[in-house]
Amino acid sequence: MVAESAWFTALNKLITGSHVATAHDLVDLLDEAGVVLGMRARIYLADLPQRALRPVPPGSAEPLGVDGTVAGRSFRLTALMPSQDEGSGRPALWLPLLDGTERVGVLHLVLPEGADPADGAVRERCWALAGLVGHLVVAKYPYSDLFHTVRRTEDMTVASELLWQLLPPSTFAGPNVVVSAIMEPFARVGGDGFDYAVDRDRAYLAVFDSTGHDLRAGLTTSMVLAATRNARRAGADLAGIAAAADDVLDAAHVPGRHATAVLVDLDLHTGVLSYVLAGHPPPVVLRRSRMVKTLAGKPRPPLGLRHLIGDRPVQVHSEALEPGDRLLLHTDGVTEARNPEGVPFGLDRLVDLTERHEAADLPAPETLRRVVHAVLEHQNGQLQDDATLMLVEWSTTAHGTLLPTT
């Protein structure tokens, strides 16, 4: 077993060196820490469509599939997976790389000869190392292009480049809520967007869908995201948040540009949620692996079309969740995706797939990954509209599925 002093030295080397390191330097620092521990380490990052795990630096190893590999299983289930290094025959571990609970990729650690990857102490220390590496990878994102280019499988449009910089992390987990979201087509998304903020007592959730599929649609969504965040952080309620988006779109004087939206405020103590529908498909409530209702309620017009309602107050609806309930938000690009025969994907199919994955105890981000891939396959891999999903779990236990057990 590696001595505790060696672990301290290795982690200290990583942390201290990372303060003035580029993304490329982080790989070298990890190599140096590995020498101290008698291990070899390699970072693999998940590509944006979450189909492959790509090595850092590029070309240092072959990409690995998210489906059908031990490394992919570690990523999919956020689990520590023992294996054997093909080159040396030494024991090895695949560990998920997480930023908080957002899946970033996996770390491959080749252990010292004779080490036992099933030993609890070994697993705990390796998981601590993987946790640090996950945070450092994300910390270096804004300062370098390396990790961005590793994760891309095709060139992104300018609209996509803009939107991805504005979105929050795709997954968050707290003691009583899990939020996860996904968007496709990742490289050409134009008008869709999502947002959330989780504080001690409340969670704010939103999904947007702007008209069009071009740069102007991306600009519309960007303005709506900024306006709603600004209003929320100034203490506005849901009606005030919607009004702020109306104001910024009105001020832009762009005819025909508006955005559908669903805005939600969830009380994390009581499970009571308030919501505003702005011309958007209503969210779905799932309970014990089945749909119990859609959040029907009189919608207001899409954001940017407030003149259609004049001075009438915006109607804010409410619903009470039960512990363990899931809330599924989506854009119409999911349900209206059509196969070559013209058959839409539909709400029933969306709910059925989500329910089946929930029944299999899959974590929320893995459920969404599988569902959105099913939507893509339904349309032969070429979506005609943006498709966005958000899954919210009001639960005191759901966060446990997002972290590995050692």
N, C-alpha and C positions, 0 to 999 in steps of 0.2 A: 504494500500500500504506500502511496506517495505521502511523504511527511507533511504535517500541517504547515510547517514553516515554508515548504516549497509552494503550497497553495497560496499562502499569504504573499510570498514574493511574486508569484505569477500574476495574481489579481492586482497587486499593487503596481506592477509593471504596466499592465493594461490600462488601469485607471489613470495613473500619472502620465503615461505617454500619450493618452488619447486627447489630452487638453490641447496639444499643439500638433495634432495628427490630421493628415488628409484621409480620405476614404482609402486610398491606396496604402497609406502608412498603417492603417488599422489592420490590414492583412499581415503586414510585417510584424506588428506588435503581437498579434495572435501567434505567429510562428515562434517568436522569441519566448512567449509565455509557455508554449508547448514544449520547447526545449527544457525549460526549468522543470516541467512536470513529467518529462519523458514521454510525451504524447505528440501526435500529429493532429492538426485541426484544419478543417476546410469549411468555408462558408458556402452555402447554397441559398440563393434567393428565389422565391417563387416569382414566376413571371406574372404580369398583370392579369391575364386571363386565368391564372391558377391551374395551368395544365402541366407545367414543367418546373423543375427546380434547377436553376442555372448556376454554375460555379463562379466563384469570385477568387481570382480574376478570371475573365472570360478565357476559355481555351485551356485552363488548367486541369480540367476533367470533362467528361461527357455530361451533358444535361441528363437529368433523371425525371421520369414521369411522376406526376402527383398520384396518378392511379397506377396500381400494379407494381409498385416497388416498396421496399422496406422504408426507404427515405420518405416516400410519399405517404406511407401509413403514419409515420411520425408526424408529418405535417397535417394530415387530414384529421387525426384524432388527438393532436397535441399530446403525444405519448413518447416516452423514452423507449427506444427499440434496440435491443442488443443485436449485434451482428458480428461478422468476422471480416477483417480486412483482407481483400483478395490478394494484395501484393505481398504482405508480410505474414499473413496467417494469424496476426495478433487479434485479440478481442477488440471490439469496437462498440460504440454507441452512436445512434442517431438521436438527436435531441431537437425539439422544436425551437425556433428562434421567435421570440415574442417581444413586442413592444407593449407593455401592459398585458392585454389579452389579444392584441391584433397579431395575426400570423404573418410573419415576414419571410420565413424560410426555415432551413434546418442547419444544424451544425453537426459535422461528422468528426467524431473524436476517435482516433486509434489509440487504445490504452496501452500501458506498459505490459510487457510479457508477464503472463500469470495473473493479471488483474481479473477480477470477476465482475462482469457488467451487471450481474444480478445483486451484487452487494449493496446494501442500502447506503452505506457511507460513501461509496464510490459514486453512486447515482446522485446523491444529494450534492456532492461537490461539483460533479460535472454539470448538473442542472444550474447551480449557481453561476458557473462559468458561462453557460449558454444564455442565462438571463442577462448577464452583463453585456455579452456580445450583442444580443438583440437590441438592447437599449442604445449601445454605441453605434450600431449600424444606422438606426433611425436618427440619432443625434447628428450624424455626418451627412444626412440627406441634403440639407439646405446648402451645404458648402461644396458639393462636388457633383459631377455628372455621372460618376462611375456606377453607383447603385441604380440610378435611373436608367441608364442604357442597358445594364444587365437585365433588368426586369422587362424591357420592351421587346416584343416580338415583331413589331412593325412600326412604321413611322406614325406619329400622332398628328392629328389636325391641330391647327392653332386653337380652335375652340376647345378641344380636349385638353390641350396643354394648359389653357387658362383655367378650366373648371377643376382639374385635378389638383391644382395648387391651392384652391379655395376650400376644398372639402375637408371635413374632419376625418380622423382615422376611421377605417371601415368597421372597427369593432371596439366596444367599450364594455367593461363589466364592473359593477359595484356590488355591495353587499345585498342589494335587493332589486337590481335590474341589470339586464343585458341588452345591449343595442348592437345590431349588426346590419350592415347595408352593403349592396353590391350594384354596380352599373355595367352595362354592356350596350353597344360595342365599346370597349375601353379606349380604343384608339381613335374612334370617330364620334364619340358622344358629343351632342351639340346642345340640346336644350334641357336635359334632365339634370337634377341635382338633389342633394339631401343635406340635412343639417341636424345636429342635436347638441344638447348641453345638459349635463347631469350635475346637479348640486346636491346638497345634503338631503333636502326634502322633496325636490321636484325634478322631473325630467321634461325637457322641451324637445319635441321631435317635429321634423318637417320633411316633406318630399315635394319637389317642384317639377313642372314640365312646361317649358316655354314653347311657344309656337315656332315652327321651323326647325331646320336641322343644320344650320350654317353658323358662321361666326356671329351673326347678329343674335341668333338664338342663345349662343353661349354668353354673349354680353348681357342679354336680358336676364338670364339666370344668375349671372354674376352680380348684377345690380340688385336683384331680389334677395339674394343671399346676404349681401352687405347691408341692405336696408333692414331686413328682418332681424339680423344679428344686432345691428345698432339700436333698434327699437327695444329689443328684448333686454339688452344690457343696460338700457336707460330705465327699465322697470315697466315697460308697456305690457298690457294684457294681450290676449290673442287678437281681439278686435283691433287694438292699437297697432299690433305688429303687422296685421294685414293692411291697415291704412297706410303704414309707412311704406310698404311696397307699392301701393297705389300711387303715393306721392312721388316716389322716385321715378316710376315709369311715366307718370304724367309729365314730370319735369323734363324727361328726356326727349319728349316730342317725337317719338318714333311711331308713326301710325301702324296699327295692326299688330303691335307687339304686346303680348300679354302672357301670363303664366298661370296655369292651373296649380293648385296647391292644396295640401292638407296640413294643417297646423294643429299640434297636439300638446297639451300640458297635462302631465301625469303626476298626481300626488303619490309619492313613493311610500307614504305611511298607510293611506287608506285605499289606494287602488282606484280612486275616482279620477277619471280623465275628462278633460274639457277639450273640445275640438271645433275647428272651423273648416268647413269644406268650401273651397273656392273653385268650383267647376271641376273637381278632381274625383277619380274613382274612390268610393268610400273604403276605409280600412276594414279588415276582417278580424274578428275575435275568434281565436282557437282555444278550446278548453278540453283537456284530457284527450288530445289527439283527434279532435273533431271540430268542425266549424259550428259555432253556436249562433252567430249573427254577423251581419255587416253593420257598420255604424251609419245607419241611414239618418238623414236629417236634412232639412231644407238647405241647399247650398246657396252661397252668394256667388256672384259672377267671378270669373278668374281675376287674379291680381292685375291691376292696370285698367280695369273696366268698371271702376266704382261709379262712374256717371250713370250706369244702368240702374243703380239702386238709390241714387240721390242721397237724401238725408236720413233714410231709414236705417235704424241700428242693425249692425251685423249680428246675426243669430249665432250664439255660442251654445253648442250642444254638450251634453254630459252623458257619461256611462260609467258604471261601477264594474271594475274587474274583480275576479276572484284570484286568490293566491295561485300562482302557477300558470295563469293565462298568458297567451301569446297574442300580440297585435301585429298583423301583417299589413304593411302599407306597400303600394305598388303604383306604377304608372301604367297607362293604357298600352304602352309598347309591349308589356308582358302578355296581357290577356288578348290583345288584338294581333299578335304575331301569327301569320298564316303560313301553312305549309303549301307546297306546290299545287295541291288540290283546292286551295282556298279555305281550308278548315282552320278556324282560329284556335289558338292555344286555350283560351277560355279560362274563366274564373274557377270552374269546377276542377279542371285539370291542375291548375295552380294550387288550389287548396288541397287536393288529394295528394300531390307530391309532398307538399309541406307537412301534411299530417303524417304521412308514412315515414318521413325522415325524423319527425318528432317522436313517433312511436319507437323508432330505433335508437333513441337517446343520443342522436348526433348533436354536437354543439351547433349553435345558431349559424356561425359563419360557414360551416361545412354544409348545412342544410341549404343555405342560399347558393353556395357554389354549385351544388348538384342541380338545384332547381333552374338556375339561370343557364346552365349548360344544356338542360332539357329544352328550354325555350329556344336556344340557338340551334339545337339539332332539329327541332320542329320546323325551323325555317332554313334548313340546310346550311347552317353556319353563317347566314347573311341576314342580319336583322334589318328590316326596313324602317324601324323607328327605335329610338332609345328605349332600353328596358331597365328599370330600376326597382329594386326590392329593398325593403327594410323590415327586419323582424325584431320585435321588442318583447322581452320576457320579464313579467313582473313576478319575481321569484327570489327567495332567499337561498336557493340551492343551485340555480342555473349556472352561476359563475364557476362552480366547481368543475363543470364539464370543459371549461376553457383552459384549465391548467393541468399539467401532468402530475401524476402521483409518482413519488419516488420510492 
